Amino acid sequence: MPEILRGKDIAPARGKLGVLMPGIGAVASTLLTGLFSARKGLARPVGSLTQMGKIRLGKRTDRRFELIKDFIGLTDLADMVFGGWDCFPDSAYLAARKAKVLTPEHIEAVREELEAIEPMPAVFDRKFVQNLDGRHVKKGATKMDLAGMLMKDIDAFRTQHRTSRLVMCWTASTEAYREARRVHASVKNFEAGLKTSSPDISPSQIYAYAALKMGIPYINGAPHITTDCPAFLELAGENRVPVCGKDFKTGQTLMKTILAPGFAARLLGISGWFSTNILGNRDGEVLDNPESFRSKEISKLGVLDTILRPDLYPELYGDFYHKVKINYYPPRGDNKESWDNIDIYGWMDYPMQIKVNFLCRDSILAAPVVLDLILFTDLAARAKMGGIQEWLSFYFKSPMVREGLYAENDLFVQRIKLLNTLRYLMREELIHHTGLDYYYDLEETRPSPRRVTASKRSSKTSKG
Ligand SMILES: NC(=O)c1ccc[n+]([C@@H]2O[C@H](COP(=O)([O-])OP(=O)(O)OC[C@H]3O[C@@H](n4cnc5c(N)ncnc54)[C@H](O)[C@@H]3O)[C@@H](O)[C@H]2O)c1
């Protein structure tokens, strides 16, 4: 296994970090408006672990808490530059105005910065996003030619902004559900498929190919498969480039992965979980198409199984009924409303019900997730952590994992995984929260911390 870099060996976040986003719609323009506003001190990056989060280091008695971004040396917001592609030519300013997520006052305050981001023509195929008819698109004789054009765009962006590192993050529409085929089985097959314009290769895979081929990490914010197939894992492995996805964890699924671990922890039975929501933005319009909805449905339905573990607890979760519906309802725009009815049961099988009515703002929840993913993925690249970044599962509805492993969907387990990865990278003690050594003299952790001075601390794990 290749070694990863830790501590002082991690390449510092020096120079500009270029962020390339296929899809400058609601999520991307909300991220950009908030980020430019935060730079000017006009708004706070609420919800972002990389901007506001603190990490505990050492034992509880040490009282050491550091800002994550300082502890791990993340790229400063001032050093980020942005570009992207879209099948509509609207600048990020126009996209933000049209998305109507934010008030005109917030958008006008950073108008100049937003107007400077004009999307490059997209690689687009209506077969994969039927409800859109964008005309700002590239034309190439083959899919390999299209990949080549994207690489030229990337090169031009790199030169223009003098970036030292790049990250690509898919913030474009959800593509139709497709499973991996033979063309995705190896890099060789995939490249042959690009040359013959195989209909099984999606636009997102052409972007991902261009990125990984150039050593640029790729983040998939949508639920369709892009890099979840052997060809891309081979490419990411060869070039030691990070990949992660899928589907930003926001809204209803975020609530689900907050609540379900609680029921499972207390062994409360569940007989049914019905989730429905109304959504009126362009994302909702795209998801109104059954093929695109299928990608979303699979991503949303998958979260409960690995939290409740019906395989281990068939008597509590073996036959619970799980239903997810998304209804396109234009008047609501980005202000989604979701309803969950959860039928649970307790002692002696007595039934109870829980109702959750979340009036959320989709892109407001997504923006900090995108920012954190960009900064952490860049960190992974600087630490030479190629391949799947499972420690970033915290941010995804349907986390990518190595073949043979199940995805961890419990938000709290995901958080521990993320924080301990940061501690590991910085050669700090890992924390597993038993706290037993404050009460007992434990053989295996001697000498006990009660008798050890800070300078003598040598154990690899901290139990506070
Ligand atoms: N908002 C959330 O909370 C949330 C949560 C999870 C996932 N997502 C996913 O994030 C993505 C973006 O969501 P959004 O609300 O910004 O959607 P949006 O419709 O506002 O923006 C998507 C943009 O992508 C463009 N596009 C489509 N195909 C493209 C292509 N091939 N190349 C370049 N651009 C292309 C569209 O023209 C559009 O401007 C969607 O896939 C969505 O499912 C969003």
The ligand as an SDF file (V2000), in Angstrom:
LIG
                    3D

 44 48  0  0  0  0  0  0  0  0999 V2000
  -29.1210   21.5660   -3.0250 N   0  0  0  0  0  0  0  0  0  0  0  0
  -28.8960   20.4990   -2.2990 C   0  0  0  0  0  0  0  0  0  0  0  0
  -29.1250   20.4900   -1.1250 O   0  0  0  0  0  0  0  0  0  0  0  0
  -28.3090   19.2900   -2.9260 C   0  0  0  0  0  0  0  0  0  0  0  0
  -28.1140   18.1730   -2.1300 C   0  0  0  0  0  0  0  0  0  0  0  0
  -27.5640   17.0380   -2.6760 C   0  0  0  0  0  0  0  0  0  0  0  0
  -27.2040   17.0140   -3.9930 C   0  0  0  0  0  0  0  0  0  0  0  0
  -27.4270   18.0920   -4.7610 N   0  0  0  0  0  0  0  0  0  0  0  0
  -27.0560   17.9700   -6.1600 C   0  0  0  0  0  0  0  0  0  0  0  0
  -26.2400   19.0540   -6.5300 O   0  0  0  0  0  0  0  0  0  0  0  0
  -26.4410   19.3160   -7.9110 C   0  0  0  0  0  0  0  0  0  0  0  0
  -26.6770   20.8030   -8.1040 C   0  0  0  0  0  0  0  0  0  0  0  0
  -27.8930   21.1920   -7.4900 O   0  0  0  0  0  0  0  0  0  0  0  0
  -28.5050   22.6380   -7.8010 P   0  0  0  0  0  0  0  0  0  0  0  0
  -29.6430   22.8260   -6.8790 O   0  0  0  0  0  0  0  0  0  0  0  0
  -27.4390   23.6440   -7.8730 O   0  0  0  0  0  0  0  0  0  0  0  0
  -29.0850   22.3940   -9.2780 O   0  0  0  0  0  0  0  0  0  0  0  0
  -29.2810   23.4920  -10.4080 P   0  0  0  0  0  0  0  0  0  0  0  0
  -30.2310   22.8690  -11.3700 O   0  0  0  0  0  0  0  0  0  0  0  0
  -29.6250   24.8150   -9.8520 O   0  0  0  0  0  0  0  0  0  0  0  0
  -27.8430   23.6170  -11.0640 O   0  0  0  0  0  0  0  0  0  0  0  0
  -27.2810   22.6260  -11.8360 C   0  0  0  0  0  0  0  0  0  0  0  0
  -26.6260   23.2750  -13.0330 C   0  0  0  0  0  0  0  0  0  0  0  0
  -25.9640   22.2620  -13.7720 O   0  0  0  0  0  0  0  0  0  0  0  0
  -26.0670   22.5750  -15.1560 C   0  0  0  0  0  0  0  0  0  0  0  0
  -25.7380   21.3810  -15.9170 N   0  0  0  0  0  0  0  0  0  0  0  0
  -26.4880   20.2890  -16.1670 C   0  0  0  0  0  0  0  0  0  0  0  0
  -25.7770   19.3850  -16.8570 N   0  0  0  0  0  0  0  0  0  0  0  0
  -24.5390   19.9090  -17.0300 C   0  0  0  0  0  0  0  0  0  0  0  0
  -23.3570   19.4380  -17.6460 C   0  0  0  0  0  0  0  0  0  0  0  0
  -23.3130   18.2580  -18.2400 N   0  0  0  0  0  0  0  0  0  0  0  0
  -22.2620   20.2270  -17.6010 N   0  0  0  0  0  0  0  0  0  0  0  0
  -22.2880   21.4430  -17.0050 C   0  0  0  0  0  0  0  0  0  0  0  0
  -23.4010   21.9480  -16.4160 N   0  0  0  0  0  0  0  0  0  0  0  0
  -24.5010   21.1810  -16.4340 C   0  0  0  0  0  0  0  0  0  0  0  0
  -27.4660   23.1150  -15.2790 C   0  0  0  0  0  0  0  0  0  0  0  0
  -27.6200   23.9110  -16.4380 O   0  0  0  0  0  0  0  0  0  0  0  0
  -27.6130   23.9190  -14.0030 C   0  0  0  0  0  0  0  0  0  0  0  0
  -27.2370   25.2740  -14.1790 O   0  0  0  0  0  0  0  0  0  0  0  0
  -27.6020   18.4330   -8.3760 C   0  0  0  0  0  0  0  0  0  0  0  0
  -27.0900   17.2640   -8.9680 O   0  0  0  0  0  0  0  0  0  0  0  0
  -28.2510   18.0620   -7.0790 C   0  0  0  0  0  0  0  0  0  0  0  0
  -28.9630   16.8310   -7.1230 O   0  0  0  0  0  0  0  0  0  0  0  0
  -27.9560   19.2360   -4.2770 C   0  0  0  0  0  0  0  0  0  0  0  0
  1  2  1  0
  2  3  2  0
  2  4  1  0
  4  5  1  0
  4 44  2  0
  5  6  2  0
  6  7  1  0
  7  8  2  0
  8  9  1  0
  8 44  1  0
  9 10  1  0
  9 42  1  0
 10 11  1  0
 11 12  1  0
 11 40  1  0
 12 13  1  0
 13 14  1  0
 14 15  2  0
 14 16  1  0
 14 17  1  0
 17 18  1  0
 18 19  2  0
 18 20  1  0
 18 21  1  0
 21 22  1  0
 22 23  1  0
 23 24  1  0
 23 38  1  0
 24 25  1  0
 25 26  1  0
 25 36  1  0
 26 27  1  0
 26 35  1  0
 27 28  2  0
 28 29  1  0
 29 30  1  0
 29 35  2  0
 30 31  1  0
 30 32  2  0
 32 33  1  0
 33 34  2  0
 34 35  1  0
 36 37  1  0
 36 38  1  0
 38 39  1  0
 40 41  1  0
 40 42  1  0
 42 43  1  0
M  CHG  2   8   1  16  -1
M  END
$$$$
